Amino acid sequence: MALINTILPPKMFEVLDRAGLSTVKQIITLSVWDIKKSTNLSIEDIMLLKNMVANNFSPTTVTGKTLKKTYSEILKISTGCQNVDNLLNGGFRRGTITEVFGESGCGKTQLALQSTLNNWLGGCVYICTEDLFPTKRFEEIKINLSSYDPKIDYGKHVFVEHITEAKDLLSCIRVRLPKLLEQHKLSLLVIDSVTAPFRCESTNYIRRAEDLREIAILLTSLAQEYNLAILCINQVTASFEDSDNVLPSLGLAWSNMVTTRLMIKKTSRIADANNPQKHKHHLLTSNHTVYGREMSTVFAPHLPNSKTEFIITSKGLQSL
């Protein structure tokens, strides 16, 4: 009522107060005749009242053109690989959860490490739930950055945590992560992997689904509040319908909470690590040959279903 008092003439406010019309909802939703019956105001005054309240308290209308411009101005989190960035329309989207899944050895951790290094200045959190943080590989990719400077401490703004239990992961996201975000401005959070803490002998799938839902809600809330990009690595499970196919782990309880899902798989395509543009479909005899990887968009509200290729070398991910 105090807010309405600030925009209405004093006499009109007194009439409404006596009639018990104390909320914006009442003034907007009641018909002209209902308000006239309660207040004895003229139809002209009631129309003026409704217009004043509507103009001051209605939500702002946003056009599609404005939204497109706003999203285009939001900086994406680059992966450091041109082909992957092109697939993602500039990089990982802030304020959302991006999941990357694939078989063991397909390059999920390599992508996470390279993305972390390419955004070290903006601040990153890397949560390991399987092995210890791959420091040697981190250093190897670091010295091969195009902008590498040996005088710079690239780990200064990279915060690493090792967690193996689901309850510890929940505790970290509930308590410690918000405190860290209040003290440091960060741009990327990596969980490698979100699957490991939940892959145990426990058969309490209801509890697991509830924990996964809580983790996803907390992550999304933090991503939107602090303008973070969330990258979650997921493992795979076999598909009973198609023996040659694999599916991301954790089921629908997790899948429904993810904004963008990407898949990485190995291919039979072979390329020269020293010259990624040189590739053949048959075996090469050079010691520098590596197998290609294919990344594809499974679903994303802002991306078309497409795919791209890259290789993994000592320098990290390189476009084919």
Backbone torsions as a table, in degrees:
resi	resn	phi	psi	omega
1	MET	NA	-33.0	179.7
2	ALA	-62.8	-36.8	179.4
3	LEU	-68.0	-42.3	178.8
4	ILE	-63.2	-36.7	-179.8
5	ASN	-59.0	-31.4	-176.4
6	THR	-76.1	-17.4	-176.0
7	ILE	-112.5	-10.5	-176.0
8	LEU	-104.5	150.3	172.6
9	PRO	-60.0	145.5	-176.3
10	PRO	-55.3	-42.8	-178.2
11	LYS	-65.1	-41.7	179.2
12	MET	-65.6	-38.1	179.0
13	PHE	-62.6	-41.7	-179.7
14	GLU	-64.2	-40.4	178.8
15	VAL	-63.1	-45.1	179.1
16	LEU	-64.1	-39.3	-179.0
17	ASP	-63.0	-42.6	178.8
18	ARG	-66.7	-32.1	-178.8
19	ALA	-81.7	-7.9	179.2
20	GLY	79.6	18.5	177.3
21	LEU	-91.7	89.5	-168.3
22	SER	-108.4	-1.2	-177.7
23	THR	-126.0	156.9	176.7
24	VAL	-62.9	-38.4	-178.7
25	LYS	-59.7	-41.4	-179.6
26	GLN	-63.7	-44.6	-177.8
27	ILE	-67.1	-36.1	-178.7
28	ILE	-75.2	-42.8	-171.2
29	THR	-87.4	-30.2	179.8
30	LEU	-68.0	143.3	179.0
31	SER	-71.0	163.5	178.3
32	VAL	-58.4	-40.4	-176.8
33	TRP	-70.5	-34.5	178.0
34	ASP	-66.3	-41.6	179.1
35	ILE	-68.2	-38.6	179.2
36	LYS	-63.6	-38.5	-179.7
37	LYS	-66.8	-34.7	-176.8
38	SER	-84.7	-29.1	-170.9
39	THR	-115.6	-20.2	-176.3
40	ASN	69.5	15.8	176.8
41	LEU	-73.7	154.8	176.8
42	SER	-72.8	160.8	-179.9
43	ILE	-61.6	-37.4	179.5
44	GLU	-62.9	-42.9	179.0
45	ASP	-66.1	-37.5	-179.9
46	ILE	-67.8	-40.6	177.5
47	MET	-64.3	-39.5	176.3
48	LEU	-62.6	-44.2	178.6
49	LEU	-58.7	-49.3	-178.9
50	LYS	-62.0	-41.8	-179.9
51	ASN	-65.2	-41.1	-179.6
52	MET	-64.3	-45.2	-179.6
53	VAL	-66.5	-42.8	-179.0
54	ALA	-64.0	-42.6	-177.8
55	ASN	-67.6	-29.8	-176.1
56	ASN	-92.4	-23.3	-173.6
57	PHE	-121.0	-3.9	179.5
58	SER	-75.8	148.8	178.3
59	PRO	-62.6	150.1	178.4
60	THR	-72.0	133.1	178.5
61	THR	-81.6	130.6	-179.5
62	VAL	-119.6	128.7	180.0
63	THR	-86.0	162.9	177.2
64	GLY	-61.3	-34.8	179.4
65	LYS	-64.2	-41.1	178.6
66	THR	-65.6	-42.7	178.5
67	LEU	-61.9	-42.1	-179.8
68	LYS	-62.3	-42.0	179.3
69	LYS	-65.9	-40.5	-179.5
70	THR	-63.2	-46.3	-178.7
71	TYR	-69.2	-31.5	179.1
72	SER	-69.5	-24.0	-179.5
73	GLU	-86.4	-12.9	179.0
74	ILE	-74.8	125.4	-179.4
75	LEU	-69.5	131.4	176.6
76	LYS	-88.2	164.8	178.3
77	ILE	-96.7	106.7	-175.8
78	SER	-69.6	145.2	176.7
79	THR	-90.8	-13.3	-177.3
80	GLY	86.9	-1.1	176.9
81	CYS	-117.9	121.3	-173.1
82	GLN	-60.4	-44.2	-178.7
83	ASN	-63.0	-42.4	-179.7
84	VAL	-68.1	-41.2	177.6
85	ASP	-61.9	-38.7	178.1
86	ASN	-64.7	-40.2	178.3
87	LEU	-62.1	-37.6	-177.0
88	LEU	-90.9	8.4	-179.9
89	ASN	59.5	41.2	176.1
90	GLY	118.1	-19.4	-179.5
91	GLY	139.0	-172.6	-179.9
92	PHE	-66.7	138.4	-176.4
93	ARG	-83.2	131.2	177.7
94	ARG	-72.2	153.4	176.7
95	GLY	80.3	6.2	-177.5
96	THR	-137.8	168.3	175.6
97	ILE	-101.3	124.9	174.3
98	THR	-109.9	125.9	178.0
99	GLU	-106.9	135.4	173.7
100	VAL	-120.3	123.0	179.5
101	PHE	-127.3	160.5	179.8
102	GLY	168.3	170.0	-179.2
103	GLU	-67.7	163.1	179.0
104	SER	-59.2	134.1	177.2
105	GLY	83.1	9.7	-178.1
106	CYS	-84.6	-15.5	176.1
107	GLY	118.3	16.6	-177.9
108	LYS	-65.2	-48.5	-179.8
109	THR	-67.1	-35.3	177.5
110	GLN	-60.0	-42.5	178.0
111	LEU	-63.1	-42.8	-179.1
112	ALA	-64.7	-43.2	-180.0
113	LEU	-65.0	-44.2	-178.8
114	GLN	-66.4	-38.7	177.5
115	SER	-64.0	-39.4	178.1
116	THR	-63.0	-46.3	-178.8
117	LEU	-65.8	-36.0	-179.0
118	ASN	-76.0	-8.2	179.4
119	ASN	-128.1	24.1	-176.6
120	TRP	-60.6	-35.0	-176.8
121	LEU	-67.3	-31.3	179.2
122	GLY	-81.6	-7.3	179.1
123	GLY	89.6	130.2	-178.1
124	CYS	-139.2	150.3	171.2
125	VAL	-117.9	129.8	-179.3
126	TYR	-122.4	110.5	179.6
127	ILE	-101.8	115.7	177.9
128	CYS	-96.2	132.3	178.7
129	THR	-120.2	-5.0	179.6
130	GLU	-112.0	-91.5	177.4
131	ASP	-87.2	172.2	173.8
132	LEU	-67.3	161.0	-179.5
133	PHE	-58.0	127.7	-176.4
134	PRO	-74.8	77.6	-174.9
135	THR	-61.1	-42.3	-177.4
136	LYS	-62.6	-44.1	179.5
137	ARG	-67.8	-36.8	176.7
138	PHE	-59.1	-44.4	179.8
139	GLU	-67.4	-37.1	-178.8
140	GLU	-65.7	-44.1	178.4
141	ILE	-68.3	-36.6	-177.7
142	LYS	-58.7	-47.5	-175.4
143	ILE	-72.3	-10.9	177.8
144	ASN	-100.9	5.6	175.1
145	LEU	-63.9	142.5	-179.5
146	SER	-63.0	-29.4	-178.4
147	SER	-103.4	21.8	-174.8
148	TYR	-62.1	132.9	176.2
149	ASP	-132.5	114.6	-176.7
150	PRO	-60.3	-17.0	-179.1
151	LYS	-81.9	-11.7	-176.5
152	ILE	-94.9	136.9	174.8
153	ASP	-90.4	98.5	-175.5
154	TYR	-74.3	-13.2	178.7
155	GLY	-94.4	3.3	-175.2
156	LYS	-61.0	-38.4	-176.7
157	HIS	-110.4	20.1	178.4
158	VAL	-109.7	116.5	-177.5
159	PHE	-104.2	123.0	-174.9
160	VAL	-112.4	137.0	178.2
161	GLU	-135.1	138.1	177.0
162	HIS	-112.1	119.5	-176.3
163	ILE	-133.8	137.4	-178.9
164	THR	-119.8	-19.2	-176.9
165	GLU	-106.2	146.6	-179.2
166	ALA	-62.6	-39.9	-179.7
167	LYS	-65.1	-34.3	178.4
168	ASP	-71.2	-36.0	177.5
169	LEU	-65.2	-43.5	177.4
170	LEU	-61.7	-42.7	179.3
171	SER	-63.3	-40.0	179.5
172	CYS	-63.1	-45.6	-177.1
173	ILE	-72.8	-32.9	-179.4
174	ARG	-73.2	-44.2	-168.3
175	VAL	-111.7	-59.8	-170.8
176	ARG	-71.6	-39.9	-178.1
177	LEU	-63.5	-46.2	176.7
178	PRO	-59.2	-37.9	178.1
179	LYS	-63.8	-41.1	178.4
180	LEU	-64.2	-41.1	-179.3
181	LEU	-67.9	-27.4	176.5
182	GLU	-71.6	-28.4	-176.3
183	GLN	-94.7	-26.6	-175.9
184	HIS	-133.1	140.9	175.4
185	LYS	-84.6	120.4	-176.9
186	LEU	-122.0	158.3	-178.7
187	SER	-119.9	-22.8	-174.1
188	LEU	-142.2	136.7	172.5
189	LEU	-122.5	125.3	179.1
190	VAL	-114.6	131.5	171.3
191	ILE	-117.7	112.7	-174.7
192	ASP	-126.6	92.6	2.0
193	SER	-120.3	164.9	178.4
194	VAL	-76.4	-14.0	-175.2
195	THR	-80.8	-42.0	-169.3
196	ALA	-53.0	-46.4	-178.6
197	PRO	-64.3	-18.0	-176.6
198	PHE	-105.5	-0.2	177.4
199	ARG	-95.3	85.8	-179.5
200	CYS	-138.5	-175.9	-176.5
201	GLU	-80.1	-6.8	-179.4
202	SER	-63.6	138.5	179.7
203	THR	-109.3	14.4	178.5
204	ASN	-82.3	79.6	-174.6
205	TYR	-72.2	-26.2	177.8
206	ILE	-66.9	-45.5	178.6
207	ARG	-63.2	-41.1	179.9
208	ARG	-62.5	-42.5	179.3
209	ALA	-63.2	-40.2	178.6
210	GLU	-65.1	-41.2	178.8
211	ASP	-65.5	-41.5	179.4
212	LEU	-64.5	-40.9	178.6
213	ARG	-63.5	-42.5	179.2
214	GLU	-64.0	-42.5	178.5
215	ILE	-60.3	-45.3	-178.6
216	ALA	-64.6	-41.4	179.4
217	ILE	-65.0	-43.3	179.0
218	LEU	-63.7	-43.7	-179.5
219	LEU	-63.8	-43.9	179.6
220	THR	-63.7	-41.5	178.9
221	SER	-62.1	-45.1	178.9
222	LEU	-66.3	-38.8	-180.0
223	ALA	-62.0	-40.7	-178.7
224	GLN	-77.0	-36.4	-178.6
225	GLU	-71.0	-38.6	-175.4
226	TYR	-109.8	10.9	177.1
227	ASN	56.9	49.8	-178.7
228	LEU	-99.6	153.8	166.0
229	ALA	-102.8	130.4	-179.6
230	ILE	-107.4	122.7	177.5
231	LEU	-115.4	115.2	179.4
232	CYS	-112.3	123.9	176.5
233	ILE	-87.6	134.2	-179.9
234	ASN	-125.8	149.5	176.9
235	GLN	-91.6	-175.5	-177.2
236	VAL	-124.8	161.7	174.4
237	THR	-132.9	156.3	-177.3
238	ALA	-71.6	147.7	176.6
239	SER	-97.9	126.8	-179.5
240	PHE	-76.2	-21.6	-179.3
241	GLU	-78.9	-31.2	-177.8
242	ASP	-138.8	109.9	-174.4
243	SER	-65.1	-20.8	-178.7
244	ASP	-93.2	1.8	-174.9
245	ASN	-115.3	156.2	175.8
246	VAL	-128.4	156.2	-179.7
247	LEU	-123.7	152.9	176.2
248	PRO	-66.3	146.8	-179.3
249	SER	-75.1	173.9	173.6
250	LEU	80.6	-6.0	170.6
251	GLY	68.9	-164.7	-175.0
252	LEU	-69.8	-26.6	-179.4
253	ALA	-57.3	-36.1	178.1
254	TRP	-92.1	-41.4	-174.7
255	SER	-56.5	-39.2	-177.8
256	ASN	-70.1	-13.4	-177.9
257	MET	-98.9	-4.0	-176.8
258	VAL	-92.7	137.6	179.8
259	THR	-83.3	-46.9	-177.3
260	THR	-127.5	132.1	177.8
261	ARG	-122.2	126.7	179.5
262	LEU	-121.4	145.1	178.7
263	MET	-119.5	136.6	174.2
264	ILE	-116.6	135.0	175.6
265	LYS	-142.2	154.4	177.9
266	LYS	-75.8	150.8	177.4
267	THR	-125.8	168.8	177.8
268	SER	-87.4	0.1	179.7
269	ARG	-72.5	135.6	-176.7
270	ILE	-118.4	138.2	-178.7
271	ALA	-135.3	163.5	177.2
272	ASP	-88.0	122.0	-178.0
273	ALA	-61.8	-29.3	179.8
274	ASN	-82.3	-18.0	179.4
275	ASN	-143.6	81.1	-174.1
276	PRO	-57.1	-25.3	-179.1
277	GLN	-74.5	-14.7	179.2
278	LYS	-93.9	110.0	-176.7
279	HIS	-144.4	153.1	178.9
280	LYS	-140.1	164.6	179.4
281	HIS	-94.3	-8.8	177.1
282	HIS	-109.1	168.7	-174.0
283	LEU	-65.8	132.9	174.6
284	LEU	-98.6	152.8	-176.5
285	THR	-95.0	-6.8	-178.3
286	SER	-67.6	148.0	177.1
287	ASN	-72.2	-10.6	-175.7
288	HIS	-99.7	11.9	-177.8
289	THR	-78.1	141.6	177.5
290	VAL	-137.3	154.4	177.5
291	TYR	-84.0	143.2	-179.1
292	GLY	-77.7	165.3	175.2
293	ARG	-125.7	149.6	178.9
294	GLU	-123.1	126.1	174.8
295	MET	-108.8	134.5	-179.9
296	SER	-134.1	152.0	177.4
297	THR	-87.0	118.7	177.2
298	VAL	-83.4	-50.8	170.8
299	PHE	-156.4	148.6	177.1
300	ALA	-170.1	133.9	-177.5
301	PRO	-70.3	-18.1	-174.5
302	HIS	-115.2	4.9	-176.8
303	LEU	-129.6	146.9	173.1
304	PRO	-78.0	160.8	174.8
305	ASN	-74.8	107.7	-177.8
306	SER	-147.2	177.1	-178.5
307	LYS	-144.9	162.8	178.2
308	THR	-149.6	167.9	-177.6
309	GLU	-125.7	150.0	177.0
310	PHE	-155.3	168.8	174.6
311	ILE	-124.1	162.3	178.4
312	ILE	-114.8	120.3	179.7
313	THR	-124.9	-174.2	177.2
314	SER	-61.9	-21.9	-180.0
315	LYS	-84.8	-11.1	-176.8
316	GLY	114.1	-148.4	177.9
317	LEU	-81.1	131.3	177.7
318	GLN	-129.7	140.4	-177.2
319	SER	-69.4	148.2	172.5
320	LEU	-102.5	NA	NA
